């Protein structure tokens, strides 16, 4: 069980949804929480809600200068949770270059911008904790998911590579791949959303993982098995299951 008392964690993408709920979990556990996103008003609301020591720093993770300034303002941290994510349903036939690039810039390149500026101090002191929030859509390409599936698959590969490099050090890397969470991200999704979780339920899952040592967690468990095992399915069977509407 991880000792949370007195630790400082920076949550990037924590103005609402899972990030906001996880901030509450960490704050109640005794963590000093720094929350970041673009919306200052929402961040102020989160900080006012939290029971423990908390602050906010605005950041635009698509802007390298904004990330650098935020890292400087946040200062030394014990842990980073990267929760920022952007999802838009988009078919290849309707390719929108700006929207696809935006999803990559937030979901994958944004993660690289933030992690790249906090990992060196952790490596130098041989202590730290980096958590990345991915998606069940990362395991294999999904229809109408141009941009989102690919960017989340890249994030999963990034986490796996980092874990492989750092697993025998004092820097812990973890990856959580949740299914559907009831947030604004789902507002434009007209399809069924089986086993959709509240942000609070998802936050409990992530917090439980963060409290232990396991690198990878996918949830809800039963629903996640369909996606995890899809990697081993023959192409024809995979398409029959996932590409039917």
N, C-alpha and C positions, 0 to 999 in steps of 0.2 A: 504493500500500500504506500503510495507516494505521500510525503509530508508536505502539505500545502501551506502551513503556517508561515507567514512572513514573505512568501514568494511574490514576485511581480510578473504578471502575464499580460502580454499585448494581444488583444483580439482584433484582427483586421477584418472588417465586414460584420460589425456587431451592432448596427443601429436598429435592427429588427430581427424577427424570425429566430432561427437557430442561434445566431450569434448573441442576440439579446438574452435568450433563455440560458445559454451557457454562461454568460457573464454573471447571471444571478447565482448559478450553481457554484461557480468558482468563488464569488464574493462571500457566499455563505460558508464556504469551506475555509475562509481566512486568507484568501489571496487578494493582494492589491491588484486591481484590474484597471488596465488602460484600454479604452475602446476607441476604435477608429472606423471611419467611413467618410463619405463626402458630406452628408447632411449634418450640419452642426446642431440644428434644432433637435433632431432625433437623438443625437449623442448626448445632449444635455439632459434629455428625458431619461435616458438609460442611467446616466450617472446619478441622477436624483433618486432613482428607484433603488439603487444597490445599497445593501445594508452595511457594507464594509468600505474601506478606503478605495476611492475610484477617481479617475480623471478621464478626459477625452482629448484626442488629437485628431483633427480633420486631416484626411489624406485622399488624394486621387491616385490610385495605384496604376493608372494608365500613364502617369506623368512621372518620369524619373526624378525630376527636381523636387516634386511634391513628396515623393517617397523618401528622398534623402533628408529633406527638412523634417519630416515626421519622425524618422529614426533618430535624428539628433535631439529632437524635443522629448521623445519618449525616454531616451537614456538606456542604461543597462537593465536588461530584463532576464528573468529566469526561463521564461517560456514564451513562445509565439504560437498563436492559433490562427491559421489562415482560413477564413470562412467566406471570403468574397466570391460571389458567383453571379453569372449572368446567363440566362437561358431564354432562347427564342425558338419556337418551332419553325423550321425552315427546310423545305425540300431542295434537292439539287436542281430541280427544274426551275425553282424560283430564287436561285442564288442571288443574294444581296451582299456584295463584297463588303460594304461598310459594316453590316450587322455581323457577318462572319468574323471579320477582323476584330470587331469590338469584343466578341465572345472570347477569342483567343487572348486578346490583350488584357482582359480581366481575369479569366479563369486560369490561364497558364503563364503568360508572360508577366502578369501582375504578381503572381506568386514568386516567380524568379526574381523580380525586382526587389520585393520585400525580403525574401529569404537571403538573397545575396548580400544584403546590407546588415543582417543580424547574425549570420552564421559564424563569421570569423572570430568575433569576441567569444562565442561559445566554444569554438574549437580551441582557441588559445588558452582558455581557462579550464578546458576539459569538463565542462558542465553546461547543460542546457536541455531544452525540450522544445521540439518543433512538431506541431500537429497540423496536418493538411486535411481539409474536408473536401472529399471528392464526390462521387456519385455512382450508383449502380450502373449508370449508362456508360461507365468507363470500360467495362469488360469486353464489349464488342459493339461495333457500329450499329446504330438504330435508325430506322426510317424517320424522316422529318427531323433529323437531329444534326444537320450539317452545322458544324461549328461547335455545338455543345458536346456531343459524344467524343469528338476528336480532341477537344481541349481538355476534357476530364480524363481521357486516356493518357494524354501527355502528362497531366498532373500526377496520375497514378505511377507512371514510369519514373517521373522525377523523384517521388517519395521512395520508390523501391531502390533506385540507384543511391540515394542519400542514405537509406537504411543500410544498404550493403557496405558502404564506405565507413559508416559511423557506428555500426553495431557493437564493436568491441571498444568503444570509447565512452566517455561520460556524457555524450550528447545523444539523447533519445529522439528518434524520429518515429512518428506514428501517422497512419492513414486511416481515415474513417470514410466509408462509402455508404451513405444513407440512401434510402428509397425516397418516395414522395413525402414531402413535408408541407404542411398547410401554411404556405406563405404567399406573398404577392407573386412570386415566381410562377405559381400555378394558375394565376388568374386567366391567362390567355391559352391555357391548354384545354381543348374541348374534349379530349379523350378521357376514358375511365382512368382513375388513379387508385388502383387497389392498395390496400394496407396503408393508406395515407396517415401519417403521424402528426400529432401536434408538435410545435417547436419544443415544448417542455419534455415530451416523451423522447424526442431525438436528442435533446440536451443530456438527459439522463444516460442514454446509451453512450454518448461521446465522453461524458464525465467518467463513467465507469471504466471505459477504455483508458482514458488518461490517467486514472488512478493506478493502473496496472502497467505491465511491461509489454503487452502484445503489440506487435507492429501493425497488424491489419485487423480491421473489423468491418463487416458488411451487415447491414440491418435494414428492415426487420429480417430475422434469421431465415425463416422459411421462404419468404419472397426473394431474398438475396441469393438463395441457392440456384434459382432459375437462371439468374444472370451469371453467377460464377461458373456454373457448369456449362453455360452456353459456349464457352471457349473451347470445349472438347467435342461439341456437336459437329457432325458433318454439315457442310454448307447448306445442302438441300433441306435438312431437318431444321437447322437454325432459321432459315428463311421462312419455312412453313409456320414456325412458332411465332417469330417476331415480326414478320413483314405482312401478316394478314391484318386487315382492318374490317 
